[in-house]
């Protein structure tokens, strides 16, 4: 996993609300989400890329002055840590 994150938060705020949420399927086991949030962060830049683990994929978030947008492209399967394989529930 690669995870890069830079955040400056407002310590006197606990605001976190979803403004909008869009999602869909790319293929049988791949999906996407595009979300907007009200947050307590003044600045936020986050990028995470994983190839194994639950819902592995690309996750990016960019925020400024209490508002953020998130893009998440991920695998809908769950990771079995005992066998190091994907579990598929059809």
CNS distance restraints for C-alpha pairs under 8 A (distance, minus, plus):
assign (resid   1 and name CA) (resid  48 and name CA) 7.21 0.50 0.50
assign (resid   1 and name CA) (resid  49 and name CA) 5.67 0.50 0.50
assign (resid   1 and name CA) (resid  50 and name CA) 4.33 0.50 0.50
assign (resid   1 and name CA) (resid  51 and name CA) 6.79 0.50 0.50
assign (resid   1 and name CA) (resid  52 and name CA) 7.89 0.50 0.50
assign (resid   2 and name CA) (resid  47 and name CA) 7.95 0.50 0.50
assign (resid   2 and name CA) (resid  48 and name CA) 5.58 0.50 0.50
assign (resid   2 and name CA) (resid  49 and name CA) 5.16 0.50 0.50
assign (resid   2 and name CA) (resid  50 and name CA) 6.42 0.50 0.50
assign (resid   3 and name CA) (resid  46 and name CA) 7.49 0.50 0.50
assign (resid   3 and name CA) (resid  47 and name CA) 5.79 0.50 0.50
assign (resid   3 and name CA) (resid  48 and name CA) 4.26 0.50 0.50
assign (resid   3 and name CA) (resid  49 and name CA) 6.46 0.50 0.50
assign (resid   4 and name CA) (resid  46 and name CA) 5.68 0.50 0.50
assign (resid   4 and name CA) (resid  47 and name CA) 5.25 0.50 0.50
assign (resid   4 and name CA) (resid  48 and name CA) 6.33 0.50 0.50
assign (resid   5 and name CA) (resid  44 and name CA) 7.53 0.50 0.50
assign (resid   5 and name CA) (resid  45 and name CA) 5.77 0.50 0.50
assign (resid   5 and name CA) (resid  46 and name CA) 4.29 0.50 0.50
assign (resid   5 and name CA) (resid  47 and name CA) 6.42 0.50 0.50
assign (resid   6 and name CA) (resid  43 and name CA) 7.68 0.50 0.50
assign (resid   6 and name CA) (resid  44 and name CA) 5.70 0.50 0.50
assign (resid   6 and name CA) (resid  45 and name CA) 5.23 0.50 0.50
assign (resid   6 and name CA) (resid  46 and name CA) 6.31 0.50 0.50
assign (resid   7 and name CA) (resid  41 and name CA) 6.89 0.50 0.50
assign (resid   7 and name CA) (resid  42 and name CA) 7.61 0.50 0.50
assign (resid   7 and name CA) (resid  43 and name CA) 5.52 0.50 0.50
assign (resid   7 and name CA) (resid  44 and name CA) 4.36 0.50 0.50
assign (resid   7 and name CA) (resid  45 and name CA) 6.45 0.50 0.50
assign (resid   8 and name CA) (resid  41 and name CA) 5.87 0.50 0.50
assign (resid   8 and name CA) (resid  42 and name CA) 5.51 0.50 0.50
assign (resid   8 and name CA) (resid  43 and name CA) 5.14 0.50 0.50
assign (resid   8 and name CA) (resid  44 and name CA) 6.48 0.50 0.50
assign (resid   9 and name CA) (resid  40 and name CA) 5.92 0.50 0.50
assign (resid   9 and name CA) (resid  41 and name CA) 4.04 0.50 0.50
assign (resid   9 and name CA) (resid  42 and name CA) 5.36 0.50 0.50
assign (resid   9 and name CA) (resid  43 and name CA) 6.97 0.50 0.50
assign (resid  10 and name CA) (resid  40 and name CA) 5.56 0.50 0.50
assign (resid  10 and name CA) (resid  41 and name CA) 5.74 0.50 0.50
assign (resid  10 and name CA) (resid  42 and name CA) 6.36 0.50 0.50
assign (resid  11 and name CA) (resid  40 and name CA) 7.87 0.50 0.50
assign (resid  13 and name CA) (resid  40 and name CA) 5.52 0.50 0.50
assign (resid  14 and name CA) (resid  39 and name CA) 7.75 0.50 0.50
assign (resid  14 and name CA) (resid  40 and name CA) 5.87 0.50 0.50
assign (resid  15 and name CA) (resid  38 and name CA) 6.80 0.50 0.50
assign (resid  15 and name CA) (resid  39 and name CA) 5.30 0.50 0.50
assign (resid  15 and name CA) (resid  40 and name CA) 5.18 0.50 0.50
assign (resid  16 and name CA) (resid  37 and name CA) 6.93 0.50 0.50
assign (resid  16 and name CA) (resid  38 and name CA) 5.46 0.50 0.50
assign (resid  16 and name CA) (resid  39 and name CA) 4.60 0.50 0.50
assign (resid  16 and name CA) (resid  40 and name CA) 6.63 0.50 0.50
assign (resid  17 and name CA) (resid  37 and name CA) 5.56 0.50 0.50
assign (resid  17 and name CA) (resid  38 and name CA) 5.06 0.50 0.50
assign (resid  17 and name CA) (resid  39 and name CA) 6.72 0.50 0.50
assign (resid  18 and name CA) (resid  35 and name CA) 7.47 0.50 0.50
assign (resid  18 and name CA) (resid  36 and name CA) 6.11 0.50 0.50
assign (resid  18 and name CA) (resid  37 and name CA) 4.52 0.50 0.50
assign (resid  18 and name CA) (resid  38 and name CA) 6.43 0.50 0.50
assign (resid  19 and name CA) (resid  35 and name CA) 7.55 0.50 0.50
assign (resid  19 and name CA) (resid  36 and name CA) 5.22 0.50 0.50
assign (resid  19 and name CA) (resid  37 and name CA) 5.10 0.50 0.50
assign (resid  19 and name CA) (resid  38 and name CA) 6.73 0.50 0.50
assign (resid  20 and name CA) (resid  35 and name CA) 5.63 0.50 0.50
assign (resid  20 and name CA) (resid  36 and name CA) 5.19 0.50 0.50
assign (resid  20 and name CA) (resid  37 and name CA) 7.19 0.50 0.50
assign (resid  21 and name CA) (resid  33 and name CA) 7.26 0.50 0.50
assign (resid  21 and name CA) (resid  34 and name CA) 6.11 0.50 0.50
assign (resid  21 and name CA) (resid  35 and name CA) 4.50 0.50 0.50
assign (resid  21 and name CA) (resid  36 and name CA) 6.58 0.50 0.50
assign (resid  22 and name CA) (resid  33 and name CA) 5.66 0.50 0.50
assign (resid  22 and name CA) (resid  34 and name CA) 5.14 0.50 0.50
assign (resid  22 and name CA) (resid  35 and name CA) 6.15 0.50 0.50
assign (resid  23 and name CA) (resid  31 and name CA) 7.41 0.50 0.50
assign (resid  23 and name CA) (resid  32 and name CA) 5.45 0.50 0.50
assign (resid  23 and name CA) (resid  33 and name CA) 4.23 0.50 0.50
assign (resid  23 and name CA) (resid  34 and name CA) 6.21 0.50 0.50
assign (resid  24 and name CA) (resid  31 and name CA) 5.76 0.50 0.50
assign (resid  24 and name CA) (resid  32 and name CA) 5.49 0.50 0.50
assign (resid  24 and name CA) (resid  33 and name CA) 6.73 0.50 0.50
assign (resid  25 and name CA) (resid  30 and name CA) 6.15 0.50 0.50
assign (resid  25 and name CA) (resid  31 and name CA) 4.25 0.50 0.50
assign (resid  25 and name CA) (resid  32 and name CA) 6.22 0.50 0.50
assign (resid  26 and name CA) (resid  30 and name CA) 5.30 0.50 0.50
assign (resid  26 and name CA) (resid  31 and name CA) 5.14 0.50 0.50
assign (resid  26 and name CA) (resid  32 and name CA) 6.94 0.50 0.50
assign (resid  27 and name CA) (resid  31 and name CA) 6.94 0.50 0.50
assign (resid  29 and name CA) (resid  75 and name CA) 5.55 0.50 0.50
assign (resid  29 and name CA) (resid  76 and name CA) 5.24 0.50 0.50
assign (resid  29 and name CA) (resid  77 and name CA) 6.49 0.50 0.50
assign (resid  30 and name CA) (resid  73 and name CA) 7.17 0.50 0.50
assign (resid  30 and name CA) (resid  74 and name CA) 5.67 0.50 0.50
assign (resid  30 and name CA) (resid  75 and name CA) 4.65 0.50 0.50
assign (resid  30 and name CA) (resid  76 and name CA) 5.82 0.50 0.50
assign (resid  31 and name CA) (resid  73 and name CA) 5.80 0.50 0.50
assign (resid  31 and name CA) (resid  74 and name CA) 5.56 0.50 0.50
assign (resid  31 and name CA) (resid  75 and name CA) 6.44 0.50 0.50
assign (resid  31 and name CA) (resid  76 and name CA) 6.63 0.50 0.50
assign (resid  32 and name CA) (resid  71 and name CA) 7.41 0.50 0.50
assign (resid  32 and name CA) (resid  72 and name CA) 5.56 0.50 0.50
assign (resid  32 and name CA) (resid  73 and name CA) 4.41 0.50 0.50
assign (resid  32 and name CA) (resid  74 and name CA) 6.36 0.50 0.50
assign (resid  33 and name CA) (resid  70 and name CA) 7.71 0.50 0.50
assign (resid  33 and name CA) (resid  71 and name CA) 5.81 0.50 0.50
assign (resid  33 and name CA) (resid  72 and name CA) 5.10 0.50 0.50
assign (resid  33 and name CA) (resid  73 and name CA) 6.56 0.50 0.50
assign (resid  34 and name CA) (resid  69 and name CA) 7.30 0.50 0.50
assign (resid  34 and name CA) (resid  70 and name CA) 5.63 0.50 0.50
assign (resid  34 and name CA) (resid  71 and name CA) 4.75 0.50 0.50
assign (resid  34 and name CA) (resid  72 and name CA) 6.58 0.50 0.50
assign (resid  35 and name CA) (resid  69 and name CA) 5.65 0.50 0.50
assign (resid  35 and name CA) (resid  70 and name CA) 5.11 0.50 0.50
assign (resid  35 and name CA) (resid  71 and name CA) 6.73 0.50 0.50
assign (resid  36 and name CA) (resid  67 and name CA) 7.40 0.50 0.50
assign (resid  36 and name CA) (resid  68 and name CA) 5.76 0.50 0.50
assign (resid  36 and name CA) (resid  69 and name CA) 4.55 0.50 0.50
assign (resid  36 and name CA) (resid  70 and name CA) 6.42 0.50 0.50
assign (resid  37 and name CA) (resid  67 and name CA) 5.66 0.50 0.50
assign (resid  37 and name CA) (resid  68 and name CA) 5.17 0.50 0.50
assign (resid  37 and name CA) (resid  69 and name CA) 6.39 0.50 0.50
assign (resid  38 and name CA) (resid  66 and name CA) 5.57 0.50 0.50
assign (resid  38 and name CA) (resid  67 and name CA) 4.64 0.50 0.50
assign (resid  38 and name CA) (resid  68 and name CA) 6.49 0.50 0.50
assign (resid  39 and name CA) (resid  66 and name CA) 4.72 0.50 0.50
assign (resid  39 and name CA) (resid  67 and name CA) 5.67 0.50 0.50
assign (resid  39 and name CA) (resid  68 and name CA) 6.91 0.50 0.50
assign (resid  40 and name CA) (resid  66 and name CA) 5.38 0.50 0.50
assign (resid  41 and name CA) (resid  63 and name CA) 7.17 0.50 0.50
assign (resid  41 and name CA) (resid  64 and name CA) 7.13 0.50 0.50
assign (resid  41 and name CA) (resid  65 and name CA) 6.60 0.50 0.50
assign (resid  41 and name CA) (resid  66 and name CA) 5.24 0.50 0.50
assign (resid  41 and name CA) (resid  67 and name CA) 7.68 0.50 0.50
assign (resid  42 and name CA) (resid  63 and name CA) 7.33 0.50 0.50
assign (resid  42 and name CA) (resid  64 and name CA) 5.46 0.50 0.50
assign (resid  42 and name CA) (resid  65 and name CA) 4.40 0.50 0.50
assign (resid  42 and name CA) (resid  66 and name CA) 5.55 0.50 0.50
assign (resid  43 and name CA) (resid  62 and name CA) 7.89 0.50 0.50
assign (resid  43 and name CA) (resid  63 and name CA) 5.51 0.50 0.50
assign (resid  43 and name CA) (resid  64 and name CA) 4.70 0.50 0.50
assign (resid  43 and name CA) (resid  65 and name CA) 6.36 0.50 0.50
assign (resid  43 and name CA) (resid  66 and name CA) 7.73 0.50 0.50
assign (resid  44 and name CA) (resid  61 and name CA) 7.20 0.50 0.50
assign (resid  44 and name CA) (resid  62 and name CA) 5.53 0.50 0.50
assign (resid  44 and name CA) (resid  63 and name CA) 4.68 0.50 0.50
assign (resid  44 and name CA) (resid  64 and name CA) 6.49 0.50 0.50
assign (resid  44 and name CA) (resid  68 and name CA) 7.73 0.50 0.50
assign (resid  45 and name CA) (resid  60 and name CA) 7.75 0.50 0.50
assign (resid  45 and name CA) (resid  61 and name CA) 5.81 0.50 0.50
assign (resid  45 and name CA) (resid  62 and name CA) 4.71 0.50 0.50
assign (resid  45 and name CA) (resid  63 and name CA) 6.44 0.50 0.50
assign (resid  46 and name CA) (resid  59 and name CA) 7.86 0.50 0.50
assign (resid  46 and name CA) (resid  60 and name CA) 5.55 0.50 0.50
assign (resid  46 and name CA) (resid  61 and name CA) 5.08 0.50 0.50
assign (resid  46 and name CA) (resid  62 and name CA) 6.52 0.50 0.50
assign (resid  47 and name CA) (resid  58 and name CA) 7.46 0.50 0.50
assign (resid  47 and name CA) (resid  59 and name CA) 5.75 0.50 0.50
assign (resid  47 and name CA) (resid  60 and name CA) 4.47 0.50 0.50
assign (resid  47 and name CA) (resid  61 and name CA) 6.59 0.50 0.50
assign (resid  48 and name CA) (resid  57 and name CA) 7.91 0.50 0.50
assign (resid  48 and name CA) (resid  58 and name CA) 5.85 0.50 0.50
assign (resid  48 and name CA) (resid  59 and name CA) 5.09 0.50 0.50
assign (resid  48 and name CA) (resid  60 and name CA) 6.44 0.50 0.50
assign (resid  49 and name CA) (resid  56 and name CA) 7.48 0.50 0.50
assign (resid  49 and name CA) (resid  57 and name CA) 5.62 0.50 0.50
assign (resid  49 and name CA) (resid  58 and name CA) 4.67 0.50 0.50
assign (resid  49 and name CA) (resid  59 and name CA) 6.48 0.50 0.50
assign (resid  50 and name CA) (resid  56 and name CA) 5.08 0.50 0.50
assign (resid  50 and name CA) (resid  57 and name CA) 5.22 0.50 0.50
assign (resid  50 and name CA) (resid  58 and name CA) 6.77 0.50 0.50
assign (resid  51 and name CA) (resid  56 and name CA) 5.29 0.50 0.50
assign (resid  51 and name CA) (resid  57 and name CA) 6.12 0.50 0.50
assign (resid  52 and name CA) (resid  56 and name CA) 5.41 0.50 0.50
assign (resid  52 and name CA) (resid  79 and name CA) 6.80 0.50 0.50
assign (resid  53 and name CA) (resid  78 and name CA) 6.94 0.50 0.50
assign (resid  53 and name CA) (resid  79 and name CA) 4.94 0.50 0.50
assign (resid  53 and name CA) (resid  80 and name CA) 7.85 0.50 0.50
assign (resid  53 and name CA) (resid  81 and name CA) 7.75 0.50 0.50
assign (resid  54 and name CA) (resid  75 and name CA) 7.80 0.50 0.50
assign (resid  54 and name CA) (resid  76 and name CA) 7.98 0.50 0.50
assign (resid  54 and name CA) (resid  77 and name CA) 6.85 0.50 0.50
assign (resid  54 and name CA) (resid  78 and name CA) 4.64 0.50 0.50
assign (resid  54 and name CA) (resid  79 and name CA) 5.05 0.50 0.50
assign (resid  55 and name CA) (resid  74 and name CA) 5.41 0.50 0.50
assign (resid  55 and name CA) (resid  75 and name CA) 4.75 0.50 0.50
assign (resid  55 and name CA) (resid  76 and name CA) 5.54 0.50 0.50
assign (resid  55 and name CA) (resid  77 and name CA) 6.26 0.50 0.50
assign (resid  55 and name CA) (resid  78 and name CA) 6.29 0.50 0.50
assign (resid  55 and name CA) (resid  79 and name CA) 7.82 0.50 0.50
assign (resid  56 and name CA) (resid  74 and name CA) 5.46 0.50 0.50
assign (resid  56 and name CA) (resid  75 and name CA) 5.44 0.50 0.50
assign (resid  57 and name CA) (resid  72 and name CA) 7.47 0.50 0.50
assign (resid  57 and name CA) (resid  73 and name CA) 5.67 0.50 0.50
assign (resid  57 and name CA) (resid  74 and name CA) 4.20 0.50 0.50
assign (resid  57 and name CA) (resid  75 and name CA) 6.16 0.50 0.50
assign (resid  58 and name CA) (resid  71 and name CA) 7.95 0.50 0.50
assign (resid  58 and name CA) (resid  72 and name CA) 5.71 0.50 0.50
assign (resid  58 and name CA) (resid  73 and name CA) 5.19 0.50 0.50
assign (resid  58 and name CA) (resid  74 and name CA) 6.23 0.50 0.50
assign (resid  59 and name CA) (resid  70 and name CA) 7.40 0.50 0.50
assign (resid  59 and name CA) (resid  71 and name CA) 5.89 0.50 0.50
assign (resid  59 and name CA) (resid  72 and name CA) 4.37 0.50 0.50
assign (resid  59 and name CA) (resid  73 and name CA) 6.45 0.50 0.50
assign (resid  59 and name CA) (resid  74 and name CA) 7.83 0.50 0.50
assign (resid  60 and name CA) (resid  70 and name CA) 5.68 0.50 0.50
assign (resid  60 and name CA) (resid  71 and name CA) 5.23 0.50 0.50
assign (resid  60 and name CA) (resid  72 and name CA) 6.33 0.50 0.50
assign (resid  61 and name CA) (resid  68 and name CA) 6.76 0.50 0.50
assign (resid  61 and name CA) (resid  69 and name CA) 5.69 0.50 0.50
assign (resid  61 and name CA) (resid  70 and name CA) 4.31 0.50 0.50
assign (resid  61 and name CA) (resid  71 and name CA) 6.41 0.50 0.50
assign (resid  62 and name CA) (resid  68 and name CA) 5.48 0.50 0.50
assign (resid  62 and name CA) (resid  69 and name CA) 5.58 0.50 0.50
assign (resid  62 and name CA) (resid  70 and name CA) 6.62 0.50 0.50
assign (resid  63 and name CA) (resid  67 and name CA) 5.40 0.50 0.50
assign (resid  63 and name CA) (resid  68 and name CA) 3.78 0.50 0.50
assign (resid  63 and name CA) (resid  69 and name CA) 6.34 0.50 0.50
assign (resid  64 and name CA) (resid  68 and name CA) 6.38 0.50 0.50
assign (resid  77 and name CA) (resid  86 and name CA) 6.28 0.50 0.50
assign (resid  77 and name CA) (resid  87 and name CA) 6.06 0.50 0.50
assign (resid  77 and name CA) (resid  88 and name CA) 5.83 0.50 0.50
assign (resid  77 and name CA) (resid  89 and name CA) 7.87 0.50 0.50
assign (resid  78 and name CA) (resid  86 and name CA) 5.83 0.50 0.50
assign (resid  78 and name CA) (resid  87 and name CA) 5.38 0.50 0.50
assign (resid  78 and name CA) (resid  88 and name CA) 7.17 0.50 0.50
assign (resid  79 and name CA) (resid  84 and name CA) 6.95 0.50 0.50
assign (resid  79 and name CA) (resid  85 and name CA) 6.02 0.50 0.50
assign (resid  79 and name CA) (resid  86 and name CA) 4.69 0.50 0.50
assign (resid  79 and name CA) (resid  87 and name CA) 5.92 0.50 0.50
assign (resid  80 and name CA) (resid  84 and name CA) 5.52 0.50 0.50
assign (resid  80 and name CA) (resid  85 and name CA) 5.49 0.50 0.50
assign (resid  80 and name CA) (resid  86 and name CA) 5.89 0.50 0.50
assign (resid  80 and name CA) (resid  87 and name CA) 6.15 0.50 0.50
assign (resid  81 and name CA) (resid  85 and name CA) 7.25 0.50 0.50
